[in-house]
Structure formats: C-alpha cells, structure tokens
Amino acid sequence: MAAGKGRGGGSRGGARGPKQRVRTAKRRAPSSTRWLQRQLNDPYVIRAQEEGFRSRAAYKLIELDDRCRFLKAGKRVVDLGAAPGGWTQVAVLRVGAGRDGDRVVAVDLGDMDPVPGAAVLRGDLNDEETVGRLRAALDGPADVVLSDMAAPATGHAATDHLRVVALAEAALDFALAVLAPGGCFVTKVFKGGAERDLLTRLRQSFATVRHVKPPASRKESAETYVVATGFRADGEGAPAAP
C-alpha cells in the first residue's frame, strides 16, 4: 500500500483523464450503468487504486483528520463498520500502529481482509461477545472511536436517515464505555433532524462537537460527519471509561 504524502495520504484530488463511458448491457439496469460510469470517472476512486487504498472512503478520513487532527502517533483506535478497510489503513498509517503500546482494532459484520498493523474482528456491535473481544484486542481504553457504519439503503430518505442515526447511537454507546478522557469520537450522520438527541448526548460528554463534510464526500450525498473531541469521562449520562 502506498502511504501517499504528508501524514499518511494527503488531501489533494485525483488527476482527471479522459472521461470513460460504460456501455449499457442488456441485463444491467440503467442505474447500475450510471453507478459504474461514476466510479470509473471518480478521481478519488482512481487515486485510491493508484495509492493502494481499498476504497475512496479512505480520503474522507484523511480529510477529516487533516482538519481536526485526532489521529496521532501512539493512539489506540477502534474502527467500527470497517470493511473493506480504507479507514483502517489510514488509521494504521497515521498512528504508527505496530509500535510499542498502540493499536488499531477494526470490526465489521462481514468478512474483511487483514490489514497489516491492525486487529480485524468480525462481529455485531450489539453483541456483548463482540464488545468483549474488542476490549480484549484494545488492551486498554481507546483514544479514538471511528464509525463509518451505514445500513443498506432502502431508497426512502427518511427511513435511511433514521437507520444511520440508530447506528451512530450504537457507536456512541460503545465510545462512551471505552474512550479515555480527552478521547475523540467520529461518526457519519445524514442530515434530516433525527440526530438531535445524538448531538445532545455528544455535547454532554465532549468539549467540542462539530459537523464536517469532507471534500471526498459527494456533494449530492446527504451524509456528513460529526467530530467530537475532548471526552469528559464524568459527563452527564456518560459511563466512566475503563
């Protein structure tokens, strides 16, 4: 995997070549053809292939960290909903995983190929056994909890929004239980209003909470990210970190 520039991958856009077109196959839906064409011409997809990242989503985390600076050398990081592993790759690069005392632990419902420098687990965040395995792999409190979890899209915007917020709530429950004081929580949300309770809980337990939409997040997408820093282990409604 190529490390890219700067702190393990910079935030420049990919170079654009001649636009590629996808011929519509008889058995392929027009929507699938449009998706393939967008992927083939997406500068972040092209750049990910060139630099050895598993997904264009890697650049979302790179851009979030370039702006907020939460992935620091020696930190323990948990990556929730990690597959196919782009965020895990970035976390390993930026915290220097593999050195003494630091760890990156990735978990997903599905299978995920190993990432050098990270512990990769398969399991459900709502399963106590999975949470126990995560804690054991961390071998101490986490400094950063990342969540790029997303439920399969239904095509109904309100339903999709509620499902993403529910995943963010589950990720926050886990973060409040494992973060060290001063820690950071990053999660994906969709704009839609149902995240108000989530934001209230975050403001109770973190010194700073802000919305960030990284350039790698497509403009037409309703997704944005919440970056909460300065975890207060004694915050209202937050259990103490182990």
C-alpha distance (Angstrom), angle and dihedral (degrees) to the residues before:
residue distance angle dihedral
M1 . . .
A2 3.75 . .
A3 3.77 113.2 .
G4 3.78 95.2 -145.6
K5 3.78 120.0 -150.6
G6 3.78 134.3 -45.0
R7 3.81 115.8 -4.5
G8 3.80 95.8 7.3
G9 3.79 101.5 -53.6
G10 3.78 126.0 3.4
S11 3.79 127.8 -131.4
R12 3.79 101.9 -112.7
G13 3.80 118.1 128.7
G14 3.79 121.5 -110.8
A15 3.78 121.1 -97.4
R16 3.77 114.5 -100.2
G17 3.78 121.0 -129.9
P18 3.79 129.7 -179.2
K19 3.79 110.2 -42.4
Q20 3.79 112.7 -103.3
R21 3.78 123.6 -140.9
V22 3.79 127.6 -153.0
R23 3.76 119.4 -142.6
T24 3.79 114.0 -130.5
A25 3.79 109.4 -112.3
K26 3.79 119.4 -146.9
R27 3.79 92.9 -116.5
R28 3.79 96.6 39.3
A29 3.79 120.1 93.4
P30 3.83 115.8 -125.6
S31 3.82 89.0 -117.6
S32 3.82 90.0 57.4
T33 3.78 90.5 50.0
R34 3.81 90.7 51.7
W35 3.82 90.5 49.3
L36 3.81 92.1 50.5
Q37 3.80 91.5 48.3
R38 3.79 91.4 50.1
Q39 3.81 91.1 49.6
L40 3.79 93.4 49.0
N41 3.81 91.3 51.6
D42 3.82 98.9 38.4
P43 3.84 108.8 115.1
Y44 3.81 90.9 -150.4
V45 3.80 91.7 53.4
I46 3.80 89.8 49.4
R47 3.78 91.7 47.4
A48 3.82 92.6 48.2
Q49 3.80 89.5 54.6
E50 3.79 91.3 48.9
E51 3.81 95.6 46.8
G52 3.79 98.5 40.6
F53 3.81 100.4 -110.5
R54 3.79 116.9 144.3
S55 3.79 96.1 -133.8
R56 3.79 142.4 10.6
A57 3.82 86.2 -113.9
A58 3.81 88.0 78.4
Y59 3.80 88.0 77.4
K60 3.80 91.9 55.6
L61 3.80 89.1 61.7
I62 3.80 92.1 42.4
E63 3.81 90.3 53.4
L64 3.81 93.3 44.2
D65 3.80 91.0 51.5
D66 3.81 93.6 43.5
R67 3.78 86.8 58.2
C68 3.82 101.8 37.5
R69 3.83 103.5 25.5
F70 3.82 101.3 -143.9
L71 3.84 100.6 137.5
K72 3.79 102.6 80.7
A73 3.78 131.6 164.9
G74 3.79 114.3 -80.8
K75 3.82 96.6 17.6
R76 3.80 124.4 137.0
V77 3.81 111.4 -125.7
V78 3.81 133.8 -169.8
D79 3.81 118.2 -160.5
L80 3.82 111.9 -161.2
G81 3.80 118.8 -161.7
A82 3.78 87.5 13.6
A83 3.82 104.6 165.6
P84 2.96 129.3 148.5
G85 3.80 84.9 21.9
G86 3.80 108.7 -122.6
W87 3.81 93.9 128.3
T88 3.81 90.8 44.9
Q89 3.81 90.4 54.0
V90 3.80 91.2 52.2
A91 3.82 92.5 46.9
V92 3.81 91.6 51.1
L93 3.81 91.1 50.6
R94 3.76 95.8 46.7
V95 3.81 101.0 44.3
G96 3.80 93.9 38.2
A97 3.79 94.4 -122.1
G98 3.77 113.9 -158.5
R99 3.79 94.5 49.3
D100 3.80 121.2 107.9
G101 3.79 115.0 -63.5
D102 3.79 102.3 0.3
R103 3.79 129.4 105.4
V104 3.79 142.2 179.8
V105 3.79 115.4 -157.7
A106 3.81 120.3 -170.8
V107 3.80 126.5 -168.6
D108 3.78 133.8 -177.8
L109 3.80 138.6 162.7
G110 3.79 90.3 -120.4
D111 3.77 135.4 50.2
M112 3.79 117.9 -75.1
D113 3.78 128.5 -172.7
P114 3.82 115.0 -114.1
V115 3.80 118.5 -89.0
P116 3.81 114.4 -150.5
G117 3.80 108.7 -116.8
A118 3.82 95.3 23.2
A119 3.79 137.0 87.5
V120 3.81 108.2 -128.8
L121 3.81 118.7 -157.1
R122 3.78 132.6 -178.2
G123 3.78 116.5 -143.7
D124 3.79 150.7 97.7
L125 3.80 117.9 -81.9
N126 3.82 88.2 -142.8
D127 3.82 90.4 59.6
E128 3.81 114.2 91.9
E129 3.80 90.2 -147.9
T130 3.82 90.3 58.1
V131 3.81 91.2 48.9
G132 3.79 89.2 50.5
R133 3.80 91.6 52.0
L134 3.81 89.8 48.9
R135 3.80 91.5 52.3
A136 3.80 91.3 48.3
A137 3.80 92.2 50.0
L138 3.81 91.0 49.1
D139 3.81 92.2 50.9
G140 3.80 89.9 -160.4
P141 3.80 140.9 15.1
A142 3.80 119.2 -41.6
D143 3.78 122.9 -116.1
V144 3.81 95.3 -161.7
V145 3.81 131.9 24.1
L146 3.81 115.2 -166.8
S147 3.79 125.3 -168.4
D148 3.77 124.5 -175.6
M149 3.80 90.8 157.8
A150 3.79 117.3 149.2
A151 3.79 131.4 175.1
P152 3.81 119.0 -130.7
A153 3.79 108.4 -81.9
T154 3.79 117.0 -105.5
G155 3.80 95.6 -168.5
H156 3.82 89.9 -117.9
A157 3.81 106.3 108.7
A158 3.82 97.3 -154.0
T159 3.81 93.0 48.8
D160 3.80 92.7 46.7
H161 3.81 90.3 49.8
L162 3.81 92.7 52.2
R163 3.80 92.1 48.2
V164 3.80 93.1 51.3
V165 3.82 91.3 48.0
A166 3.83 89.5 50.9
L167 3.81 89.7 54.0
A168 3.81 90.5 47.9
E169 3.83 89.6 51.5
A170 3.82 90.5 51.8
A171 3.80 90.3 48.7
L172 3.82 90.3 49.8
D173 3.82 91.6 50.7
F174 3.79 88.1 55.3
A175 3.82 93.3 44.6
L176 3.80 93.0 51.9
A177 3.80 89.3 53.9
V178 3.83 98.3 48.8
L179 3.82 109.0 26.9
A180 3.78 121.0 110.3
P181 3.82 117.4 -131.7
G182 3.80 109.3 -77.9
G183 3.82 91.3 25.2
C184 3.79 129.1 145.0
F185 3.81 134.3 -124.0
V186 3.81 123.1 -164.1
T187 3.79 122.3 -175.6
K188 3.78 140.4 165.1
V189 3.80 119.9 -118.4
F190 3.80 134.6 172.3
K191 3.78 119.7 -130.6
G192 3.77 109.5 -109.0
G193 3.79 112.9 108.6
A194 3.82 101.0 -101.2
E195 3.81 91.2 98.0
R196 3.83 93.0 74.5
D197 3.82 94.0 100.9
L198 3.80 89.8 47.8
L199 3.80 91.3 52.6
T200 3.81 91.4 47.4
R201 3.80 90.6 54.2
L202 3.78 91.3 47.1
R203 3.79 93.2 51.7
Q204 3.80 89.6 51.0
S205 3.78 92.7 55.3
F206 3.81 106.5 30.4
A207 3.79 132.3 58.0
T208 3.81 94.3 -139.3
V209 3.81 130.3 26.3
R210 3.78 122.1 178.7
H211 3.79 140.7 164.0
V212 3.79 117.1 -125.2
K213 3.80 127.5 -178.8
P214 3.82 106.7 -165.3
P215 3.81 117.8 -145.8
A216 3.82 89.8 -115.4
S217 3.81 89.2 64.3
R218 3.78 105.0 93.0
K219 3.80 113.3 -108.2
E220 3.80 92.6 -129.3
S221 3.80 91.7 53.9
A222 3.81 119.8 98.1
E223 3.80 90.6 -146.5
T224 3.76 122.5 115.3
Y225 3.79 133.4 162.6
V226 3.78 132.3 -119.0
V227 3.80 115.6 -146.4
A228 3.81 113.4 -165.1
T229 3.81 117.6 -175.0
G230 3.80 136.1 177.8
F231 3.81 100.0 44.8
R232 3.79 113.2 -149.7
A233 3.80 107.0 -151.5
D234 3.80 89.9 -160.9
G235 3.81 94.1 48.6
E236 3.79 118.4 136.7
G237 3.78 109.7 -80.2
A238 3.81 93.2 4.5
P239 3.81 120.6 118.7
A240 3.77 116.6 -133.5
A241 3.79 116.3 -92.3
P242 3.83 113.4 -106.8
